[in-house]
Amino acid sequence: MTAPFEWVKGAAWLFPDGRLDIVPGFHDEWIAAHQDLAEGCANVADVVTRLGWLSVVSYSQGYVEFMIRSKADPVSVSLCVEHLSRNLGRWENALVMTMDEEGYIKLVPADFADGSSPGGKIRGTFTMD
């Protein structure tokens, strides 16, 4: 386990308390080997929807992917935004995929500038100044 919101390269699970568990390989292999922690889960979608953990994969070149329960799930959205905001400068492009809809939401560091609402962008809402 890492310290809360620590940046890691590769695959990891982001828990609701901000800690990450590094996955030394593929998420699905980790799930199969850790049924004591992910009981009854067969794949990443199961873990994300049932347990509320976020799947995070940080690639080279500043690219990171998140899988969250839903853009309507305040815990998932907040966790994703908090992780990205604490690690500005370590990423350039983030894709957030939700388990309840097709497609993804793209975030860039400018979405975290003063007056911006990255959580609103994920939720599909806009704020008026």
N, C-alpha and C positions, 0 to 999 in steps of 0.2 A: 504494500500500500504506500501511496505517496502522501505528502503533505497536501492540504486542501488546495485545489486548483493549480497544482504544479503542472508545468508543461512537460509532456513526454512525447517522444517520437514513436511512431508505430501505432498499434492498436491498444485500446484500453477501455475499461468500463469506468464511467463517471457516476459515482454514487450520490444520492441526495445530500450527503454531508460535504460534498466537494472533493472527497478523496478519490484517487484513481487506483485501479488495479490493472497493472500492465498485463497484456495478453501476449505471450511469447509465441506468436504464430497467428492463426486465424481464430476469430471469435467462435465459430462453430466447433472447432476442435476443443477449445477451452470449455465450452458448454458441455460437451460430451464427457470430458474428464472431471468436471466439477458439478456433478448432479446434486451433490450435497448442498451447494450454494444456489444452484439454478434448477431446483427440483421440478421435473416435469416439462422443462423447456427444451425444445429441440433445435431452435435456431435464434438468431439475433432478434428477430421480430417478436418472438415469444418473450425473451428476457426484457426487452424494452417495454412491451405492453403489459406484461404480468407483474414484473418486479419494479418497473419505473427507473431502471438504470439507463443511462445514456451510453450509446456506443459512440466512441470517438476514435477516428483514425487520422493521424497526422502524417502527411506525406512530405516528401522533400519539396523544395521550391515554394514553401509557405502555403500549402494547400491542406485544408482539414475538412473532414466530413463528420457530421453528427447525425445520429438517428435518435429521434425523440418520440414519445408517445403520441402527442397531438399538439398542434399549435394552440389548442384551447386548454391545454394542461398547464396551469401557471407554474407548477414546480419544474416541469421539464424546460419550459421556456426560460424561466429565471436561471436555472442551472446552466443552460447553454450560454446565455448572455453573460453571466458572471464569469464563467471560464474564459470566454473570449475577451471580455473587458480586462481581466487581470493579466492577460497575456498579449496585449497589443504589442506589436513589434516582432512577434514570433510567427505571425501568420499574415497572409495577404488576401486569401480567398477562403471563405468558409461556405460550405453547402450544408443546409439543414434539411434533412428528410424527415417527414412525419409518417407515422404508421397508419394514420387515418385518411390520408389523401395521396394521390399520385403527384409526382413532381417534387420540387425542392425549392427552398428559399436561399438565395445567394446573399451573403453578407460580406462587406469589405470594411476595413478599418474606419473609413469615413462615416460609416453607419453608427459609430460610437462617439462621434464628435459632440461637443456641447450642444444641447438642444435637439439632438437626434433621439430616436427611440428604436433601438435594435429589437427590443422585445415586441414593439408594435409592428415592426416589419415582419417578424416571424408570425405573429398572430394575424397579420393581414389587415391591421388597423393603422390609421394615420392620426397623428396628433396635429392640432391646429395651434399655431403660435399666436 
